[in-house]
Amino acid sequence: MKTCTTCNKIVTDSKTEFKCPECGKTTIIRCDHCKMTTKTYTCKECGFVGP
């Protein structure tokens, strides 16, 4: 199961998924709520913090 990188909730269809823009190693998964409210996320590999 995939979980939101920001809030750790299980996500299904309503999500955004992309590689870390800094290192490209970690897949960042964001639920619609966290994306729409521009909550930050942190890459577990390099520590990059994004909006």
mmCIF entry with sequence, helices, sheets and N, C-alpha, C, O atoms, coordinates in Angstrom:
data_MODEL
# 
_entry.id   MODEL 
# 
_entity.id                         1 
_entity.type                       polymer 
_entity.pdbx_number_of_molecules   1 
# 
_entity_poly.entity_id                      1 
_entity_poly.type                           'polypeptide(L)' 
_entity_poly.nstd_linkage                   no 
_entity_poly.nstd_monomer                   no 
_entity_poly.pdbx_seq_one_letter_code       MKTCTTCNKIVTDSKTEFKCPECGKTTIIRCDHCKMTTKTYTCKECGFVGP 
_entity_poly.pdbx_seq_one_letter_code_can   MKTCTTCNKIVTDSKTEFKCPECGKTTIIRCDHCKMTTKTYTCKECGFVGP 
_entity_poly.pdbx_strand_id                 A 
# 
loop_
_entity_poly_seq.entity_id 
_entity_poly_seq.num 
_entity_poly_seq.mon_id 
_entity_poly_seq.hetero 
1 1  MET n 
1 2  LYS n 
1 3  THR n 
1 4  CYS n 
1 5  THR n 
1 6  THR n 
1 7  CYS n 
1 8  ASN n 
1 9  LYS n 
1 10 ILE n 
1 11 VAL n 
1 12 THR n 
1 13 ASP n 
1 14 SER n 
1 15 LYS n 
1 16 THR n 
1 17 GLU n 
1 18 PHE n 
1 19 LYS n 
1 20 CYS n 
1 21 PRO n 
1 22 GLU n 
1 23 CYS n 
1 24 GLY n 
1 25 LYS n 
1 26 THR n 
1 27 THR n 
1 28 ILE n 
1 29 ILE n 
1 30 ARG n 
1 31 CYS n 
1 32 ASP n 
1 33 HIS n 
1 34 CYS n 
1 35 LYS n 
1 36 MET n 
1 37 THR n 
1 38 THR n 
1 39 LYS n 
1 40 THR n 
1 41 TYR n 
1 42 THR n 
1 43 CYS n 
1 44 LYS n 
1 45 GLU n 
1 46 CYS n 
1 47 GLY n 
1 48 PHE n 
1 49 VAL n 
1 50 GLY n 
1 51 PRO n 
# 
_struct_asym.id          A 
_struct_asym.entity_id   1 
# 
_struct_conf.conf_type_id            HELX_P 
_struct_conf.id                      HELX_P1 
_struct_conf.pdbx_PDB_helix_id       AA1 
_struct_conf.beg_label_comp_id       ASP 
_struct_conf.beg_label_asym_id       A 
_struct_conf.beg_label_seq_id        32 
_struct_conf.pdbx_beg_PDB_ins_code   ? 
_struct_conf.end_label_comp_id       MET 
_struct_conf.end_label_asym_id       A 
_struct_conf.end_label_seq_id        36 
_struct_conf.pdbx_end_PDB_ins_code   ? 
_struct_conf.beg_auth_comp_id        ASP 
_struct_conf.beg_auth_asym_id        A 
_struct_conf.beg_auth_seq_id         32 
_struct_conf.end_auth_comp_id        MET 
_struct_conf.end_auth_asym_id        A 
_struct_conf.end_auth_seq_id         36 
_struct_conf.pdbx_PDB_helix_class    1 
_struct_conf.details                 ? 
_struct_conf.pdbx_PDB_helix_length   5 
# 
_struct_conf_type.id          HELX_P 
_struct_conf_type.criteria    ? 
_struct_conf_type.reference   ? 
# 
loop_
_struct_sheet.id 
_struct_sheet.type 
_struct_sheet.number_strands 
_struct_sheet.details 
AA1 ? 2 ? 
AA2 ? 2 ? 
AA3 ? 2 ? 
# 
loop_
_struct_sheet_order.sheet_id 
_struct_sheet_order.range_id_1 
_struct_sheet_order.range_id_2 
_struct_sheet_order.offset 
_struct_sheet_order.sense 
AA1 1 2 ? anti-parallel 
AA2 1 2 ? anti-parallel 
AA3 1 2 ? anti-parallel 
# 
loop_
_struct_sheet_range.sheet_id 
_struct_sheet_range.id 
_struct_sheet_range.beg_label_comp_id 
_struct_sheet_range.beg_label_asym_id 
_struct_sheet_range.beg_label_seq_id 
_struct_sheet_range.pdbx_beg_PDB_ins_code 
_struct_sheet_range.end_label_comp_id 
_struct_sheet_range.end_label_asym_id 
_struct_sheet_range.end_label_seq_id 
_struct_sheet_range.pdbx_end_PDB_ins_code 
_struct_sheet_range.beg_auth_comp_id 
_struct_sheet_range.beg_auth_asym_id 
_struct_sheet_range.beg_auth_seq_id 
_struct_sheet_range.end_auth_comp_id 
_struct_sheet_range.end_auth_asym_id 
_struct_sheet_range.end_auth_seq_id 
AA1 1 LYS A 2  ? THR A 3  ? LYS A 2  THR A 3  
AA1 2 ILE A 10 ? VAL A 11 ? ILE A 10 VAL A 11 
AA2 1 LYS A 15 ? LYS A 19 ? LYS A 15 LYS A 19 
AA2 2 THR A 27 ? CYS A 31 ? THR A 27 CYS A 31 
AA3 1 TYR A 41 ? THR A 42 ? TYR A 41 THR A 42 
AA3 2 VAL A 49 ? GLY A 50 ? VAL A 49 GLY A 50 
# 
loop_
_atom_site.group_PDB 
_atom_site.id 
_atom_site.type_symbol 
_atom_site.label_atom_id 
_atom_site.label_alt_id 
_atom_site.label_comp_id 
_atom_site.label_asym_id 
_atom_site.label_entity_id 
_atom_site.label_seq_id 
_atom_site.pdbx_PDB_ins_code 
_atom_site.Cartn_x 
_atom_site.Cartn_y 
_atom_site.Cartn_z 
_atom_site.occupancy 
_atom_site.B_iso_or_equiv 
_atom_site.pdbx_formal_charge 
_atom_site.auth_seq_id 
_atom_site.auth_comp_id 
_atom_site.auth_asym_id 
_atom_site.auth_atom_id 
_atom_site.pdbx_PDB_model_num 
ATOM 1   N N  . MET A 1 1  ? 0.836  -1.183 0.000  1.00 0.00 ? 1  MET A N  1 
ATOM 2   C CA . MET A 1 1  ? 0.000  0.000  0.000  1.00 0.00 ? 1  MET A CA 1 
ATOM 3   C C  . MET A 1 1  ? 0.879  1.244  0.000  1.00 0.00 ? 1  MET A C  1 
ATOM 4   O O  . MET A 1 1  ? 1.956  1.264  0.596  1.00 0.00 ? 1  MET A O  1 
ATOM 5   N N  . LYS A 1 2  ? 0.406  2.264  -0.668 1.00 0.00 ? 2  LYS A N  1 
ATOM 6   C CA . LYS A 1 2  ? 1.152  3.515  -0.732 1.00 0.00 ? 2  LYS A CA 1 
ATOM 7   C C  . LYS A 1 2  ? 0.602  4.483  0.309  1.00 0.00 ? 2  LYS A C  1 
ATOM 8   O O  . LYS A 1 2  ? -0.606 4.550  0.537  1.00 0.00 ? 2  LYS A O  1 
ATOM 9   N N  . THR A 1 3  ? 1.506  5.232  0.936  1.00 0.00 ? 3  THR A N  1 
ATOM 10  C CA . THR A 1 3  ? 1.095  6.216  1.925  1.00 0.00 ? 3  THR A CA 1 
ATOM 11  C C  . THR A 1 3  ? 1.631  7.590  1.556  1.00 0.00 ? 3  THR A C  1 
ATOM 12  O O  . THR A 1 3  ? 2.674  7.717  0.916  1.00 0.00 ? 3  THR A O  1 
ATOM 13  N N  . CYS A 1 4  ? 0.904  8.602  1.967  1.00 0.00 ? 4  CYS A N  1 
ATOM 14  C CA . CYS A 1 4  ? 1.303  9.981  1.722  1.00 0.00 ? 4  CYS A CA 1 
ATOM 15  C C  . CYS A 1 4  ? 2.593  10.261 2.489  1.00 0.00 ? 4  CYS A C  1 
ATOM 16  O O  . CYS A 1 4  ? 2.692  9.951  3.676  1.00 0.00 ? 4  CYS A O  1 
ATOM 17  N N  . THR A 1 5  ? 3.569  10.841 1.821  1.00 0.00 ? 5  THR A N  1 
ATOM 18  C CA . THR A 1 5  ? 4.851  11.162 2.441  1.00 0.00 ? 5  THR A CA 1 
ATOM 19  C C  . THR A 1 5  ? 4.677  12.185 3.555  1.00 0.00 ? 5  THR A C  1 
ATOM 20  O O  . THR A 1 5  ? 5.441  12.177 4.520  1.00 0.00 ? 5  THR A O  1 
ATOM 21  N N  . THR A 1 6  ? 3.695  13.060 3.442  1.00 0.00 ? 6  THR A N  1 
ATOM 22  C CA . THR A 1 6  ? 3.490  14.119 4.429  1.00 0.00 ? 6  THR A CA 1 
ATOM 23  C C  . THR A 1 6  ? 2.694  13.650 5.637  1.00 0.00 ? 6  THR A C  1 
ATOM 24  O O  . THR A 1 6  ? 3.151  13.804 6.770  1.00 0.00 ? 6  THR A O  1 
ATOM 25  N N  . CYS A 1 7  ? 1.508  13.079 5.419  1.00 0.00 ? 7  CYS A N  1 
ATOM 26  C CA . CYS A 1 7  ? 0.616  12.748 6.541  1.00 0.00 ? 7  CYS A CA 1 
ATOM 27  C C  . CYS A 1 7  ? 0.572  11.261 6.876  1.00 0.00 ? 7  CYS A C  1 
ATOM 28  O O  . CYS A 1 7  ? -0.038 10.870 7.872  1.00 0.00 ? 7  CYS A O  1 
ATOM 29  N N  . ASN A 1 8  ? 1.207  10.432 6.061  1.00 0.00 ? 8  ASN A N  1 
ATOM 30  C CA . ASN A 1 8  ? 1.281  8.982  6.270  1.00 0.00 ? 8  ASN A CA 1 
ATOM 31  C C  . ASN A 1 8  ? -0.053 8.248  6.157  1.00 0.00 ? 8  ASN A C  1 
ATOM 32  O O  . ASN A 1 8  ? -0.158 7.098  6.582  1.00 0.00 ? 8  ASN A O  1 
ATOM 33  N N  . LYS A 1 9  ? -1.060 8.888  5.596  1.00 0.00 ? 9  LYS A N  1 
ATOM 34  C CA . LYS A 1 9  ? -2.334 8.205  5.378  1.00 0.00 ? 9  LYS A CA 1 
ATOM 35  C C  . LYS A 1 9  ? -2.222 7.342  4.128  1.00 0.00 ? 9  LYS A C  1 
ATOM 36  O O  . LYS A 1 9  ? -1.489 7.671  3.195  1.00 0.00 ? 9  LYS A O  1 
ATOM 37  N N  . ILE A 1 10 ? -2.949 6.247  4.120  1.00 0.00 ? 10 ILE A N  1 
ATOM 38  C CA . ILE A 1 10 ? -2.980 5.371  2.954  1.00 0.00 ? 10 ILE A CA 1 
ATOM 39  C C  . ILE A 1 10 ? -3.703 6.099  1.829  1.00 0.00 ? 10 ILE A C  1 
ATOM 40  O O  . ILE A 1 10 ? -4.789 6.644  2.029  1.00 0.00 ? 10 ILE A O  1 
ATOM 41  N N  . VAL A 1 11 ? -3.095 6.105  0.642  1.00 0.00 ? 11 VAL A N  1 
ATOM 42  C CA . VAL A 1 11 ? -3.697 6.775  -0.507 1.00 0.00 ? 11 VAL A CA 1 
ATOM 43  C C  . VAL A 1 11 ? -4.059 5.746  -1.571 1.00 0.00 ? 11 VAL A C  1 
ATOM 44  O O  . VAL A 1 11 ? -3.431 4.694  -1.686 1.00 0.00 ? 11 VAL A O  1 
ATOM 45  N N  . THR A 1 12 ? -5.084 6.077  -2.338 1.00 0.00 ? 12 THR A N  1 
ATOM 46  C CA . THR A 1 12 ? -5.512 5.190  -3.421 1.00 0.00 ? 12 THR A CA 1 
ATOM 47  C C  . THR A 1 12 ? -5.384 5.944  -4.739 1.00 0.00 ? 12 THR A C  1 
ATOM 48  O O  . THR A 1 12 ? -4.273 6.157  -5.225 1.00 0.00 ? 12 THR A O  1 
ATOM 49  N N  . ASP A 1 13 ? -6.497 6.345  -5.314 1.00 0.00 ? 13 ASP A N  1 
ATOM 50  C CA . ASP A 1 13 ? -6.473 6.990  -6.625 1.00 0.00 ? 13 ASP A CA 1 
ATOM 51  C C  . ASP A 1 13 ? -6.098 8.471  -6.575 1.00 0.00 ? 13 ASP A C  1 
ATOM 52  O O  . ASP A 1 13 ? -5.427 8.970  -7.478 1.00 0.00 ? 13 ASP A O  1 
ATOM 53  N N  . SER A 1 14 ? -6.520 9.167  -5.540 1.00 0.00 ? 14 SER A N  1 
ATOM 54  C CA . SER A 1 14 ? -6.310 10.615 -5.462 1.00 0.00 ? 14 SER A CA 1 
ATOM 55  C C  . SER A 1 14 ? -4.944 10.927 -4.869 1.00 0.00 ? 14 SER A C  1 
ATOM 56  O O  . SER A 1 14 ? -4.812 11.189 -3.673 1.00 0.00 ? 14 SER A O  1 
ATOM 57  N N  . LYS A 1 15 ? -3.930 10.894 -5.729 1.00 0.00 ? 15 LYS A N  1 
ATOM 58  C CA . LYS A 1 15 ? -2.578 11.129 -5.242 1.00 0.00 ? 15 LYS A CA 1 
ATOM 59  C C  . LYS A 1 15 ? -1.706 11.700 -6.350 1.00 0.00 ? 15 LYS A C  1 
ATOM 60  O O  . LYS A 1 15 ? -2.035 11.617 -7.534 1.00 0.00 ? 15 LYS A O  1 
ATOM 61  N N  . THR A 1 16 ? -0.590 12.281 -5.935 1.00 0.00 ? 16 THR A N  1 
ATOM 62  C CA . THR A 1 16 ? 0.445  12.724 -6.854 1.00 0.00 ? 16 THR A CA 1 
ATOM 63  C C  . THR A 1 16 ? 1.691  11.947 -6.485 1.00 0.00 ? 16 THR A C  1 
ATOM 64  O O  . THR A 1 16 ? 2.017  11.817 -5.305 1.00 0.00 ? 16 THR A O  1 
ATOM 65  N N  . GLU A 1 17 ? 2.382  11.435 -7.473 1.00 0.00 ? 17 GLU A N  1 
ATOM 66  C CA . GLU A 1 17 ? 3.566  10.608 -7.232 1.00 0.00 ? 17 GLU A CA 1 
ATOM 67  C C  . GLU A 1 17 ? 4.692  11.080 -8.146 1.00 0.00 ? 17 GLU A C  1 
ATOM 68  O O  . GLU A 1 17 ? 4.510  11.187 -9.358 1.00 0.00 ? 17 GLU A O  1 
ATOM 69  N N  . PHE A 1 18 ? 5.863  11.364 -7.557 1.00 0.00 ? 18 PHE A N  1 
ATOM 70  C CA . PHE A 1 18 ? 6.999  11.850 -8.338 1.00 0.00 ? 18 PHE A CA 1 
ATOM 71  C C  . PHE A 1 18 ? 8.298  11.565 -7.591 1.00 0.00 ? 18 PHE A C  1 
ATOM 72  O O  . PHE A 1 18 ? 8.292  11.321 -6.385 1.00 0.00 ? 18 PHE A O  1 
ATOM 73  N N  . LYS A 1 19 ? 9.397  11.597 -8.312 1.00 0.00 ? 19 LYS A N  1 
ATOM 74  C CA . LYS A 1 19 ? 10.718 11.408 -7.705 1.00 0.00 ? 19 LYS A CA 1 
ATOM 75  C C  . LYS A 1 19 ? 11.142 12.709 -7.028 1.00 0.00 ? 19 LYS A C  1 
ATOM 76  O O  . LYS A 1 19 ? 10.732 13.794 -7.438 1.00 0.00 ? 19 LYS A O  1 
ATOM 77  N N  . CYS A 1 20 ? 11.960 12.591 -5.998 1.00 0.00 ? 20 CYS A N  1 
ATOM 78  C CA . CYS A 1 20 ? 12.481 13.771 -5.305 1.00 0.00 ? 20 CYS A CA 1 
ATOM 79  C C  . CYS A 1 20 ? 13.173 14.679 -6.321 1.00 0.00 ? 20 CYS A C  1 
ATOM 80  O O  . CYS A 1 20 ? 14.017 14.213 -7.086 1.00 0.00 ? 20 CYS A O  1 
ATOM 81  N N  . PRO A 1 21 ? 12.826 15.977 -6.339 1.00 0.00 ? 21 PRO A N  1 
ATOM 82  C CA . PRO A 1 21 ? 13.446 16.879 -7.308 1.00 0.00 ? 21 PRO A CA 1 
ATOM 83  C C  . PRO A 1 21 ? 14.929 17.139 -7.033 1.00 0.00 ? 21 PRO A C  1 
ATOM 84  O O  . PRO A 1 21 ? 15.639 17.621 -7.916 1.00 0.00 ? 21 PRO A O  1 
ATOM 85  N N  . GLU A 1 22 ? 15.399 16.833 -5.847 1.00 0.00 ? 22 GLU A N  1 
ATOM 86  C CA . GLU A 1 22 ? 16.798 17.071 -5.492 1.00 0.00 ? 22 GLU A CA 1 
ATOM 87  C C  . GLU A 1 22 ? 17.687 15.877 -5.845 1.00 0.00 ? 22 GLU A C  1 
ATOM 88  O O  . GLU A 1 22 ? 18.673 16.031 -6.566 1.00 0.00 ? 22 GLU A O  1 
ATOM 89  N N  . CYS A 1 23 ? 17.341 14.684 -5.339 1.00 0.00 ? 23 CYS A N  1 
ATOM 90  C CA . CYS A 1 23 ? 18.214 13.516 -5.539 1.00 0.00 ? 23 CYS A CA 1 
ATOM 91  C C  . CYS A 1 23 ? 17.679 12.527 -6.571 1.00 0.00 ? 23 CYS A C  1 
ATOM 92  O O  . CYS A 1 23 ? 18.453 11.774 -7.162 1.00 0.00 ? 23 CYS A O  1 
ATOM 93  N N  . GLY A 1 24 ? 16.371 12.519 -6.795 1.00 0.00 ? 24 GLY A N  1 
ATOM 94  C CA . GLY A 1 24 ? 15.776 11.610 -7.765 1.00 0.00 ? 24 GLY A CA 1 
ATOM 95  C C  . GLY A 1 24 ? 15.724 10.159 -7.323 1.00 0.00 ? 24 GLY A C  1 
ATOM 96  O O  . GLY A 1 24 ? 15.372 9.286  -8.117 1.00 0.00 ? 24 GLY A O  1 
ATOM 97  N N  . LYS A 1 25 ? 16.065 9.885  -6.079 1.00 0.00 ? 25 LYS A N  1 
ATOM 98  C CA . LYS A 1 25 ? 16.105 8.502  -5.595 1.00 0.00 ? 25 LYS A CA 1 
ATOM 99  C C  . LYS A 1 25 ? 14.803 8.059  -4.938 1.00 0.00 ? 25 LYS A C  1 
ATOM 100 O O  . LYS A 1 25 ? 14.368 6.924  -5.131 1.00 0.00 ? 25 LYS A O  1 
ATOM 101 N N  . THR A 1 26 ? 14.186 8.932  -4.175 1.00 0.00 ? 26 THR A N  1 
ATOM 102 C CA . THR A 1 26 ? 12.998 8.586  -3.414 1.00 0.00 ? 26 THR A CA 1 
ATOM 103 C C  . THR A 1 26 ? 11.741 8.984  -4.175 1.00 0.00 ? 26 THR A C  1 
ATOM 104 O O  . THR A 1 26 ? 11.702 10.036 -4.813 1.00 0.00 ? 26 THR A O  1 
ATOM 105 N N  . THR A 1 27 ? 10.720 8.144  -4.108 1.00 0.00 ? 27 THR A N  1 
ATOM 106 C CA . THR A 1 27 ? 9.431  8.489  -4.686 1.00 0.00 ? 27 THR A CA 1 
ATOM 107 C C  . THR A 1 27 ? 8.616  9.213  -3.624 1.00 0.00 ? 27 THR A C  1 
ATOM 108 O O  . THR A 1 27 ? 8.380  8.682  -2.538 1.00 0.00 ? 27 THR A O  1 
ATOM 109 N N  . ILE A 1 28 ? 8.190  10.424 -3.945 1.00 0.00 ? 28 ILE A N  1 
ATOM 110 C CA . ILE A 1 28 ? 7.357  11.223 -3.052 1.00 0.00 ? 28 ILE A CA 1 
ATOM 111 C C  . ILE A 1 28 ? 5.909  10.972 -3.447 1.00 0.00 ? 28 ILE A C  1 
ATOM 112 O O  . ILE A 1 28 ? 5.550  11.074 -4.620 1.00 0.00 ? 28 ILE A O  1 
ATOM 113 N N  . ILE A 1 29 ? 5.086  10.647 -2.471 1.00 0.00 ? 29 ILE A N  1 
ATOM 114 C CA . ILE A 1 29 ? 3.663  10.413 -2.708 1.00 0.00 ? 29 ILE A CA 1 
ATOM 115 C C  . ILE A 1 29 ? 2.898  11.406 -1.850 1.00 0.00 ? 29 ILE A C  1 
ATOM 116 O O  . ILE A 1 29 ? 3.140  11.517 -0.648 1.00 0.00 ? 29 ILE A O  1 
ATOM 117 N N  . ARG A 1 30 ? 1.972  12.126 -2.473 1.00 0.00 ? 30 ARG A N  1 
ATOM 118 C CA . ARG A 1 30 ? 1.194  13.121 -1.748 1.00 0.00 ? 30 ARG A CA 1 
ATOM 119 C C  . ARG A 1 30 ? -0.289 12.903 -1.997 1.00 0.00 ? 30 ARG A C  1 
ATOM 120 O O  . ARG A 1 30 ? -0.717 12.732 -3.139 1.00 0.00 ? 30 ARG A O  1 
ATOM 121 N N  . CYS A 1 31 ? -1.074 12.910 -0.920 1.00 0.00 ? 31 CYS A N  1 
ATOM 122 C CA . CYS A 1 31 ? -2.524 12.816 -1.076 1.00 0.00 ? 31 CYS A CA 1 
ATOM 123 C C  . CYS A 1 31 ? -3.043 14.168 -1.559 1.00 0.00 ? 31 CYS A C  1 
ATOM 124 O O  . CYS A 1 31 ? -2.354 15.181 -1.441 1.00 0.00 ? 31 CYS A O  1 
ATOM 125 N N  . ASP A 1 32 ? -4.243 14.181 -2.094 1.00 0.00 ? 32 ASP A N  1 
ATOM 126 C CA . ASP A 1 32 ? -4.822 15.421 -2.611 1.00 0.00 ? 32 ASP A CA 1 
ATOM 127 C C  . ASP A 1 32 ? -4.918 16.501 -1.536 1.00 0.00 ? 32 ASP A C  1 
ATOM 128 O O  . ASP A 1 32 ? -4.682 17.677 -1.812 1.00 0.00 ? 32 ASP A O  1 
ATOM 129 N N  . HIS A 1 33 ? -5.264 16.103 -0.313 1.00 0.00 ? 33 HIS A N  1 
ATOM 130 C CA . HIS A 1 33 ? -5.410 17.089 0.769  1.00 0.00 ? 33 HIS A CA 1 
ATOM 131 C C  . HIS A 1 33 ? -4.088 17.799 1.050  1.00 0.00 ? 33 HIS A C  1 
ATOM 132 O O  . HIS A 1 33 ? -4.056 19.026 1.133  1.00 0.00 ? 33 HIS A O  1 
ATOM 133 N N  . CYS A 1 34 ? -3.009 17.054 1.195  1.00 0.00 ? 34 CYS A N  1 
ATOM 134 C CA . CYS A 1 34 ? -1.708 17.660 1.482  1.00 0.00 ? 34 CYS A CA 1 
ATOM 135 C C  . CYS A 1 34 ? -1.215 18.499 0.305  1.00 0.00 ? 34 CYS A C  1 
ATOM 136 O O  . CYS A 1 34 ? -0.588 19.540 0.501  1.00 0.00 ? 34 CYS A O  1 
ATOM 137 N N  . LYS A 1 35 ? -1.492 18.054 -0.892 1.00 0.00 ? 35 LYS A N  1 
ATOM 138 C CA . LYS A 1 35 ? -1.091 18.819 -2.076 1.00 0.00 ? 35 LYS A CA 1 
ATOM 139 C C  . LYS A 1 35 ? -1.871 20.127 -2.155 1.00 0.00 ? 35 LYS A C  1 
ATOM 140 O O  . LYS A 1 35 ? -1.284 21.183 -2.391 1.00 0.00 ? 35 LYS A O  1 
ATOM 141 N N  . MET A 1 36 ? -3.175 20.069 -1.964 1.00 0.00 ? 36 MET A N  1 
ATOM 142 C CA . MET A 1 36 ? -4.011 21.263 -2.079 1.00 0.00 ? 36 MET A CA 1 
ATOM 143 C C  . MET A 1 36 ? -3.750 22.267 -0.958 1.00 0.00 ? 36 MET A C  1 
ATOM 144 O O  . MET A 1 36 ? -3.913 23.470 -1.163 1.00 0.00 ? 36 MET A O  1 
ATOM 145 N N  . THR A 1 37 ? -3.352 21.801 0.211  1.00 0.00 ? 37 THR A N  1 
ATOM 146 C CA . THR A 1 37 ? -3.078 22.706 1.332  1.00 0.00 ? 37 THR A CA 1 
ATOM 147 C C  . THR A 1 37 ? -1.598 23.061 1.416  1.00 0.00 ? 37 THR A C  1 
ATOM 148 O O  . THR A 1 37 ? -1.161 23.686 2.383  1.00 0.00 ? 37 THR A O  1 
ATOM 149 N N  . THR A 1 38 ? -0.831 22.668 0.414  1.00 0.00 ? 38 THR A N  1 
ATOM 150 C CA . THR A 1 38 ? 0.613  22.935 0.280  1.00 0.00 ? 38 THR A CA 1 
ATOM 151 C C  . THR A 1 38 ? 1.411  22.609 1.541  1.00 0.00 ? 38 THR A C  1 
ATOM 152 O O  . THR A 1 38 ? 2.274  23.379 1.961  1.00 0.00 ? 38 THR A O  1 
ATOM 153 N N  . LYS A 1 39 ? 1.110  21.466 2.130  1.00 0.00 ? 39 LYS A N  1 
ATOM 154 C CA . LYS A 1 39 ? 1.895  21.004 3.276  1.00 0.00 ? 39 LYS A CA 1 
ATOM 155 C C  . LYS A 1 39 ? 3.251  20.525 2.773  1.00 0.00 ? 39 LYS A C  1 
ATOM 156 O O  . LYS A 1 39 ? 3.356  19.984 1.673  1.00 0.00 ? 39 LYS A O  1 
ATOM 157 N N  . THR A 1 40 ? 4.272  20.724 3.573  1.00 0.00 ? 40 THR A N  1 
ATOM 158 C CA . THR A 1 40 ? 5.622  20.354 3.152  1.00 0.00 ? 40 THR A CA 1 
ATOM 159 C C  . THR A 1 40 ? 5.839  18.849 3.247  1.00 0.00 ? 40 THR A C  1 
ATOM 160 O O  . THR A 1 40 ? 5.152  18.147 3.989  1.00 0.00 ? 40 THR A O  1 
ATOM 161 N N  . TYR A 1 41 ? 6.801  18.378 2.485  1.00 0.00 ? 41 TYR A N  1 
ATOM 162 C CA . TYR A 1 41 ? 7.232  16.985 2.543  1.00 0.00 ? 41 TYR A CA 1 
ATOM 163 C C  . TYR A 1 41 ? 8.747  16.978 2.664  1.00 0.00 ? 41 TYR A C  1 
ATOM 164 O O  . TYR A 1 41 ? 9.412  17.946 2.295  1.00 0.00 ? 41 TYR A O  1 
ATOM 165 N N  . THR A 1 42 ? 9.289  15.884 3.181  1.00 0.00 ? 42 THR A N  1 
ATOM 166 C CA . THR A 1 42 ? 10.735 15.751 3.328  1.00 0.00 ? 42 THR A CA 1 
ATOM 167 C C  . THR A 1 42 ? 11.180 14.448 2.692  1.00 0.00 ? 42 THR A C  1 
ATOM 168 O O  . THR A 1 42 ? 10.606 13.393 2.960  1.00 0.00 ? 42 THR A O  1 
ATOM 169 N N  . CYS A 1 43 ? 12.204 14.518 1.849  1.00 0.00 ? 43 CYS A N  1 
ATOM 170 C CA . CYS A 1 43 ? 12.769 13.321 1.231  1.00 0.00 ? 43 CYS A CA 1 
ATOM 171 C C  . CYS A 1 43 ? 13.541 12.548 2.291  1.00 0.00 ? 43 CYS A C  1 
ATOM 172 O O  . CYS A 1 43 ? 14.391 13.114 2.978  1.00 0.00 ? 43 CYS A O  1 
ATOM 173 N N  . LYS A 1 44 ? 13.252 11.274 2.425  1.00 0.00 ? 44 LYS A N  1 
ATOM 174 C CA . LYS A 1 44 ? 13.927 10.435 3.417  1.00 0.00 ? 44 LYS A CA 1 
ATOM 175 C C  . LYS A 1 44 ? 15.369 10.140 3.037  1.00 0.00 ? 44 LYS A C  1 
ATOM 176 O O  . LYS A 1 44 ? 16.175 9.785  3.898  1.00 0.00 ? 44 LYS A O  1 
ATOM 177 N N  . GLU A 1 45 ? 15.703 10.280 1.772  1.00 0.00 ? 45 GLU A N  1 
ATOM 178 C CA . GLU A 1 45 ? 17.055 9.977  1.292  1.00 0.00 ? 45 GLU A CA 1 
ATOM 179 C C  . GLU A 1 45 ? 18.010 11.155 1.489  1.00 0.00 ? 45 GLU A C  1 
ATOM 180 O O  . GLU A 1 45 ? 19.094 10.985 2.047  1.00 0.00 ? 45 GLU A O  1 
ATOM 181 N N  . CYS A 1 46 ? 17.615 12.348 1.034  1.00 0.00 ? 46 CYS A N  1 
ATOM 182 C CA . CYS A 1 46 ? 18.542 13.491 1.054  1.00 0.00 ? 46 CYS A CA 1 
ATOM 183 C C  . CYS A 1 46 ? 18.128 14.621 1.988  1.00 0.00 ? 46 CYS A C  1 
ATOM 184 O O  . CYS A 1 46 ? 18.907 15.545 2.222  1.00 0.00 ? 46 CYS A O  1 
ATOM 185 N N  . GLY A 1 47 ? 16.903 14.558 2.529  1.00 0.00 ? 47 GLY A N  1 
ATOM 186 C CA . GLY A 1 47 ? 16.444 15.591 3.449  1.00 0.00 ? 47 GLY A CA 1 
ATOM 187 C C  . GLY A 1 47 ? 15.838 16.818 2.787  1.00 0.00 ? 47 GLY A C  1 
ATOM 188 O O  . GLY A 1 47 ? 15.495 17.783 3.470  1.00 0.00 ? 47 GLY A O  1 
ATOM 189 N N  . PHE A 1 48 ? 15.703 16.793 1.462  1.00 0.00 ? 48 PHE A N  1 
ATOM 190 C CA . PHE A 1 48 ? 15.095 17.919 0.747  1.00 0.00 ? 48 PHE A CA 1 
ATOM 191 C C  . PHE A 1 48 ? 13.685 18.168 1.269  1.00 0.00 ? 48 PHE A C  1 
ATOM 192 O O  . PHE A 1 48 ? 12.918 17.225 1.464  1.00 0.00 ? 48 PHE A O  1 
ATOM 193 N N  . VAL A 1 49 ? 13.340 19.437 1.496  1.00 0.00 ? 49 VAL A N  1 
ATOM 194 C CA . VAL A 1 49 ? 12.001 19.808 1.945  1.00 0.00 ? 49 VAL A CA 1 
ATOM 195 C C  . VAL A 1 49 ? 11.330 20.587 0.828  1.00 0.00 ? 49 VAL A C  1 
ATOM 196 O O  . VAL A 1 49 ? 11.865 21.579 0.333  1.00 0.00 ? 49 VAL A O  1 
ATOM 197 N N  . GLY A 1 50 ? 10.161 20.125 0.441  1.00 0.00 ? 50 GLY A N  1 
ATOM 198 C CA . GLY A 1 50 ? 9.439  20.774 -0.645 1.00 0.00 ? 50 GLY A CA 1 
ATOM 199 C C  . GLY A 1 50 ? 8.050  21.202 -0.232 1.00 0.00 ? 50 GLY A C  1 
ATOM 200 O O  . GLY A 1 50 ? 7.514  20.732 0.772  1.00 0.00 ? 50 GLY A O  1 
ATOM 201 N N  . PRO A 1 51 ? 7.475  22.089 -1.005 1.00 0.00 ? 51 PRO A N  1 
ATOM 202 C CA . PRO A 1 51 ? 6.119  22.579 -0.712 1.00 0.00 ? 51 PRO A CA 1 
ATOM 203 C C  . PRO A 1 51 ? 5.045  21.594 -1.139 1.00 0.00 ? 51 PRO A C  1 
ATOM 204 O O  . PRO A 1 51 ? 3.857  21.860 -0.961 1.00 0.00 ? 51 PRO A O  1 
# 
